[in-house]
Amino acid sequence: MSDTIHYYLTTLSPFVYLGHTALMEMAVRRGKKVAFKPVHLPGVWEVSGSVPLGQRSETRKRYRLLELQRQSEYRRIDLNLHPQFFPTDPKLADRSIIAIVLSGEDPQAFARAAGQALWENDQQIADETVISELLAETGFDANTILEAAKAPETAEIRETNTAEAVAAGAIGVPSYVYKEEVFWGQDQIAMLERMIESGRDAYSTE
């Protein structure tokens, strides 16, 4: 749908967290819906050619830290560059987002809280107790959402989202897809807004 921004994400990513509020604010400003699409990030990387942080060159690792500092200062977010629980398994947090969507509610507050838990508050988002607390704090019935998050259906949806992200041309997360054009990285929110404002269709790569 032309009024929908497809938001491919994982709660594990600091760049997802850095751009989350800015994306939500832009979507409201431009009257667009946001479809939350948590993905299994290694499945995207396998196709795009990206690799996990531990396998990257020292040059890329250094640049990542510089970029995180620049963007956290720009976004006025007090990011922890070396959180205690990173890397970790984001599966339960990501699938909780899916469960919230399936319940017909808006997951944006929980998604932000999960990112903040990992990237500011040094919490372990693979811990069910932590996720339960975050769900309750953001207004959800934690038991209901967690039960749904553990169901096979949410796992299947996460894999479907991953395939959709690959088909759309996502390189990593966050990726925002609008009118079949992909915008990779939270620093591309301004470019996405510019496209929306202009009313143009997607650029062709053929």
ROVEXMAR-934735 format. One line per 8 residues: number of its first residue (from 1); for each residue x negated, y negated, z of C-alpha. Coordinates in steps of 0.001 Angstrom, whole numbers, plus 500000, padded with zeros to 6 digits. Example, Ala and Ser with C-alpha at 12.3 -4.5 7.8 and 13.67 -1.06 7.14 Angstrom:
BEGIN
1> 487700 504500 507800 ~ 486330 501060 507140
END
This chain:
BEGIN
1> 500000 500000 500000 ~ 498700 496554 499104 ~ 499610 495167 502529 ~ 497537 497784 504362 ~ 493858 497801 505318 ~ 492626 501367 505763 ~ 490195 501318 508682 ~ 487725 504228 508715
9> 485987 504385 512071 ~ 484538 506357 514936 ~ 484322 505142 518519 ~ 480664 506213 518536 ~ 479566 503346 516269 ~ 478363 500040 517737 ~ 479159 498348 514434 ~ 482763 499548 514639
17> 482968 498011 518097 ~ 481335 494757 517023 ~ 483819 494241 514204 ~ 486967 495618 515812 ~ 488450 492450 517299 ~ 487455 490366 514284 ~ 489240 492797 511980 ~ 492394 492792 514087
25> 492452 489005 514223 ~ 491923 488703 510478 ~ 494705 491201 509756 ~ 497133 489164 511861 ~ 495987 485956 510202 ~ 496590 487409 506740 ~ 499740 489366 507578 ~ 498237 492776 506825
33> 498815 496140 508460 ~ 495856 498176 509668 ~ 495894 501967 509277 ~ 493513 503546 511790 ~ 491598 506443 510232 ~ 489067 508047 512608 ~ 486554 510196 510734 ~ 483930 512854 511377
41> 480983 510621 510487 ~ 478479 513350 509509 ~ 480991 514469 506873 ~ 480834 511011 505296 ~ 477059 510862 505524 ~ 476657 514218 503806 ~ 478097 512708 500638 ~ 476877 509110 500888
49> 473277 510089 501592 ~ 473036 508489 505027 ~ 471398 510363 507906 ~ 471758 510399 511714 ~ 469794 507805 513657 ~ 467175 510289 514843 ~ 466286 511176 511257 ~ 465834 507610 510035
57> 462514 505923 509421 ~ 461006 503728 512119 ~ 461550 500745 509823 ~ 465288 501398 509670 ~ 465485 502033 513425 ~ 463814 498685 514154 ~ 466062 496871 511723 ~ 469160 498439 513292
65> 468183 497015 516686 ~ 467605 493566 515175 ~ 470961 493676 513431 ~ 472767 494756 516585 ~ 471256 491816 518474 ~ 472113 489348 515721 ~ 475668 490554 515336 ~ 476384 490866 519057
73> 475222 487280 519533 ~ 477296 486141 516559 ~ 480399 487995 517795 ~ 479719 486953 521414 ~ 479815 490549 522604 ~ 477483 491649 525386 ~ 476249 494823 523701 ~ 473971 497319 525429
81> 471349 498315 522848 ~ 470425 501525 524663 ~ 473531 502880 526408 ~ 473032 505783 528772 ~ 475503 508038 526943 ~ 474419 507626 523322 ~ 474508 509620 521199 ~ 477543 511508 522430
89> 480532 513395 521060 ~ 483296 510925 520098 ~ 485760 513645 519155 ~ 488170 513260 522055 ~ 488235 509466 521853 ~ 488687 509513 518079 ~ 491420 512110 518245 ~ 493145 510105 520974
97> 493429 507263 518459 ~ 495058 509680 516034 ~ 497415 510903 518749 ~ 498449 507330 519522 ~ 499167 506722 515832 ~ 501233 509914 515679 ~ 503239 508700 518670 ~ 504203 505602 516699
105> 502224 503219 518894 ~ 499375 500814 518176 ~ 495901 502171 519058 ~ 493949 498932 518730 ~ 493665 498234 522480 ~ 492488 501760 523243 ~ 490024 501747 520337 ~ 488516 498531 521663
113> 488414 499897 525218 ~ 486629 503060 524093 ~ 483998 501018 522271 ~ 483543 498743 525249 ~ 483236 501733 527582 ~ 480327 503123 525579 ~ 478614 499960 524363 ~ 479043 497634 527339
121> 479988 499641 530415 ~ 477728 502716 530146 ~ 480586 505193 530321 ~ 480649 508683 528819 ~ 483441 508733 526246 ~ 483081 512496 525829 ~ 484371 512823 529402 ~ 488099 513526 529550
129> 488424 511671 532850 ~ 486991 508526 531292 ~ 489318 508780 528295 ~ 492291 509387 530587 ~ 491459 506245 532550 ~ 491033 504182 529385 ~ 494368 505384 528032 ~ 496137 504480 531268
137> 494426 501082 531400 ~ 495613 500272 527876 ~ 499222 501225 528556 ~ 499518 504822 527392 ~ 500691 508014 529060 ~ 497283 509649 529332 ~ 498549 513214 529763 ~ 500798 513006 526713
145> 498148 511454 524480 ~ 495406 513829 525601 ~ 497596 516856 525008 ~ 498296 515639 521489 ~ 494628 514770 520945 ~ 493656 518371 521614 ~ 496218 519797 519197 ~ 495059 521320 515884
153> 497079 518710 513990 ~ 494862 515855 515150 ~ 491731 517770 514155 ~ 493200 518321 510700 ~ 494073 514641 510351 ~ 490506 513658 511292 ~ 489182 515929 508550 ~ 491712 514523 506084
161> 490632 511002 507004 ~ 487017 512014 506396 ~ 487869 513323 502930 ~ 489794 510124 502180 ~ 486828 508003 503245 ~ 484514 509996 500985 ~ 486943 509699 498063 ~ 487181 505941 498618
169> 483397 505595 498438 ~ 482669 504895 502089 ~ 478983 505011 502983 ~ 479460 504937 506741 ~ 481549 503178 509377 ~ 483216 500887 509754 ~ 484601 500994 506243 ~ 487646 498957 505339
177> 489506 499906 502184 ~ 491962 497485 500634 ~ 493527 497933 497193 ~ 491086 500816 496651 ~ 488027 498617 497192 ~ 485671 499603 500014 ~ 483993 497126 502344 ~ 481245 498833 504357
185> 480127 497236 507603 ~ 481628 494790 510055 ~ 479706 491981 508382 ~ 481979 492475 505347 ~ 485159 491355 507120 ~ 484712 487861 505672 ~ 484431 489331 502176 ~ 487553 491407 502778
193> 489441 488318 503905 ~ 488224 486451 500844 ~ 489649 489192 498608 ~ 492982 489062 500431 ~ 493099 485279 500192 ~ 492268 485296 496482 ~ 494907 487887 495625 ~ 492532 489608 493225
201> 492558 493324 492502 ~ 489595 495589 493203 ~ 486384 495133 491254 ~ 485623 497845 488745 ~ 482399 499851 488981 ~ 482887 501507 485598
END
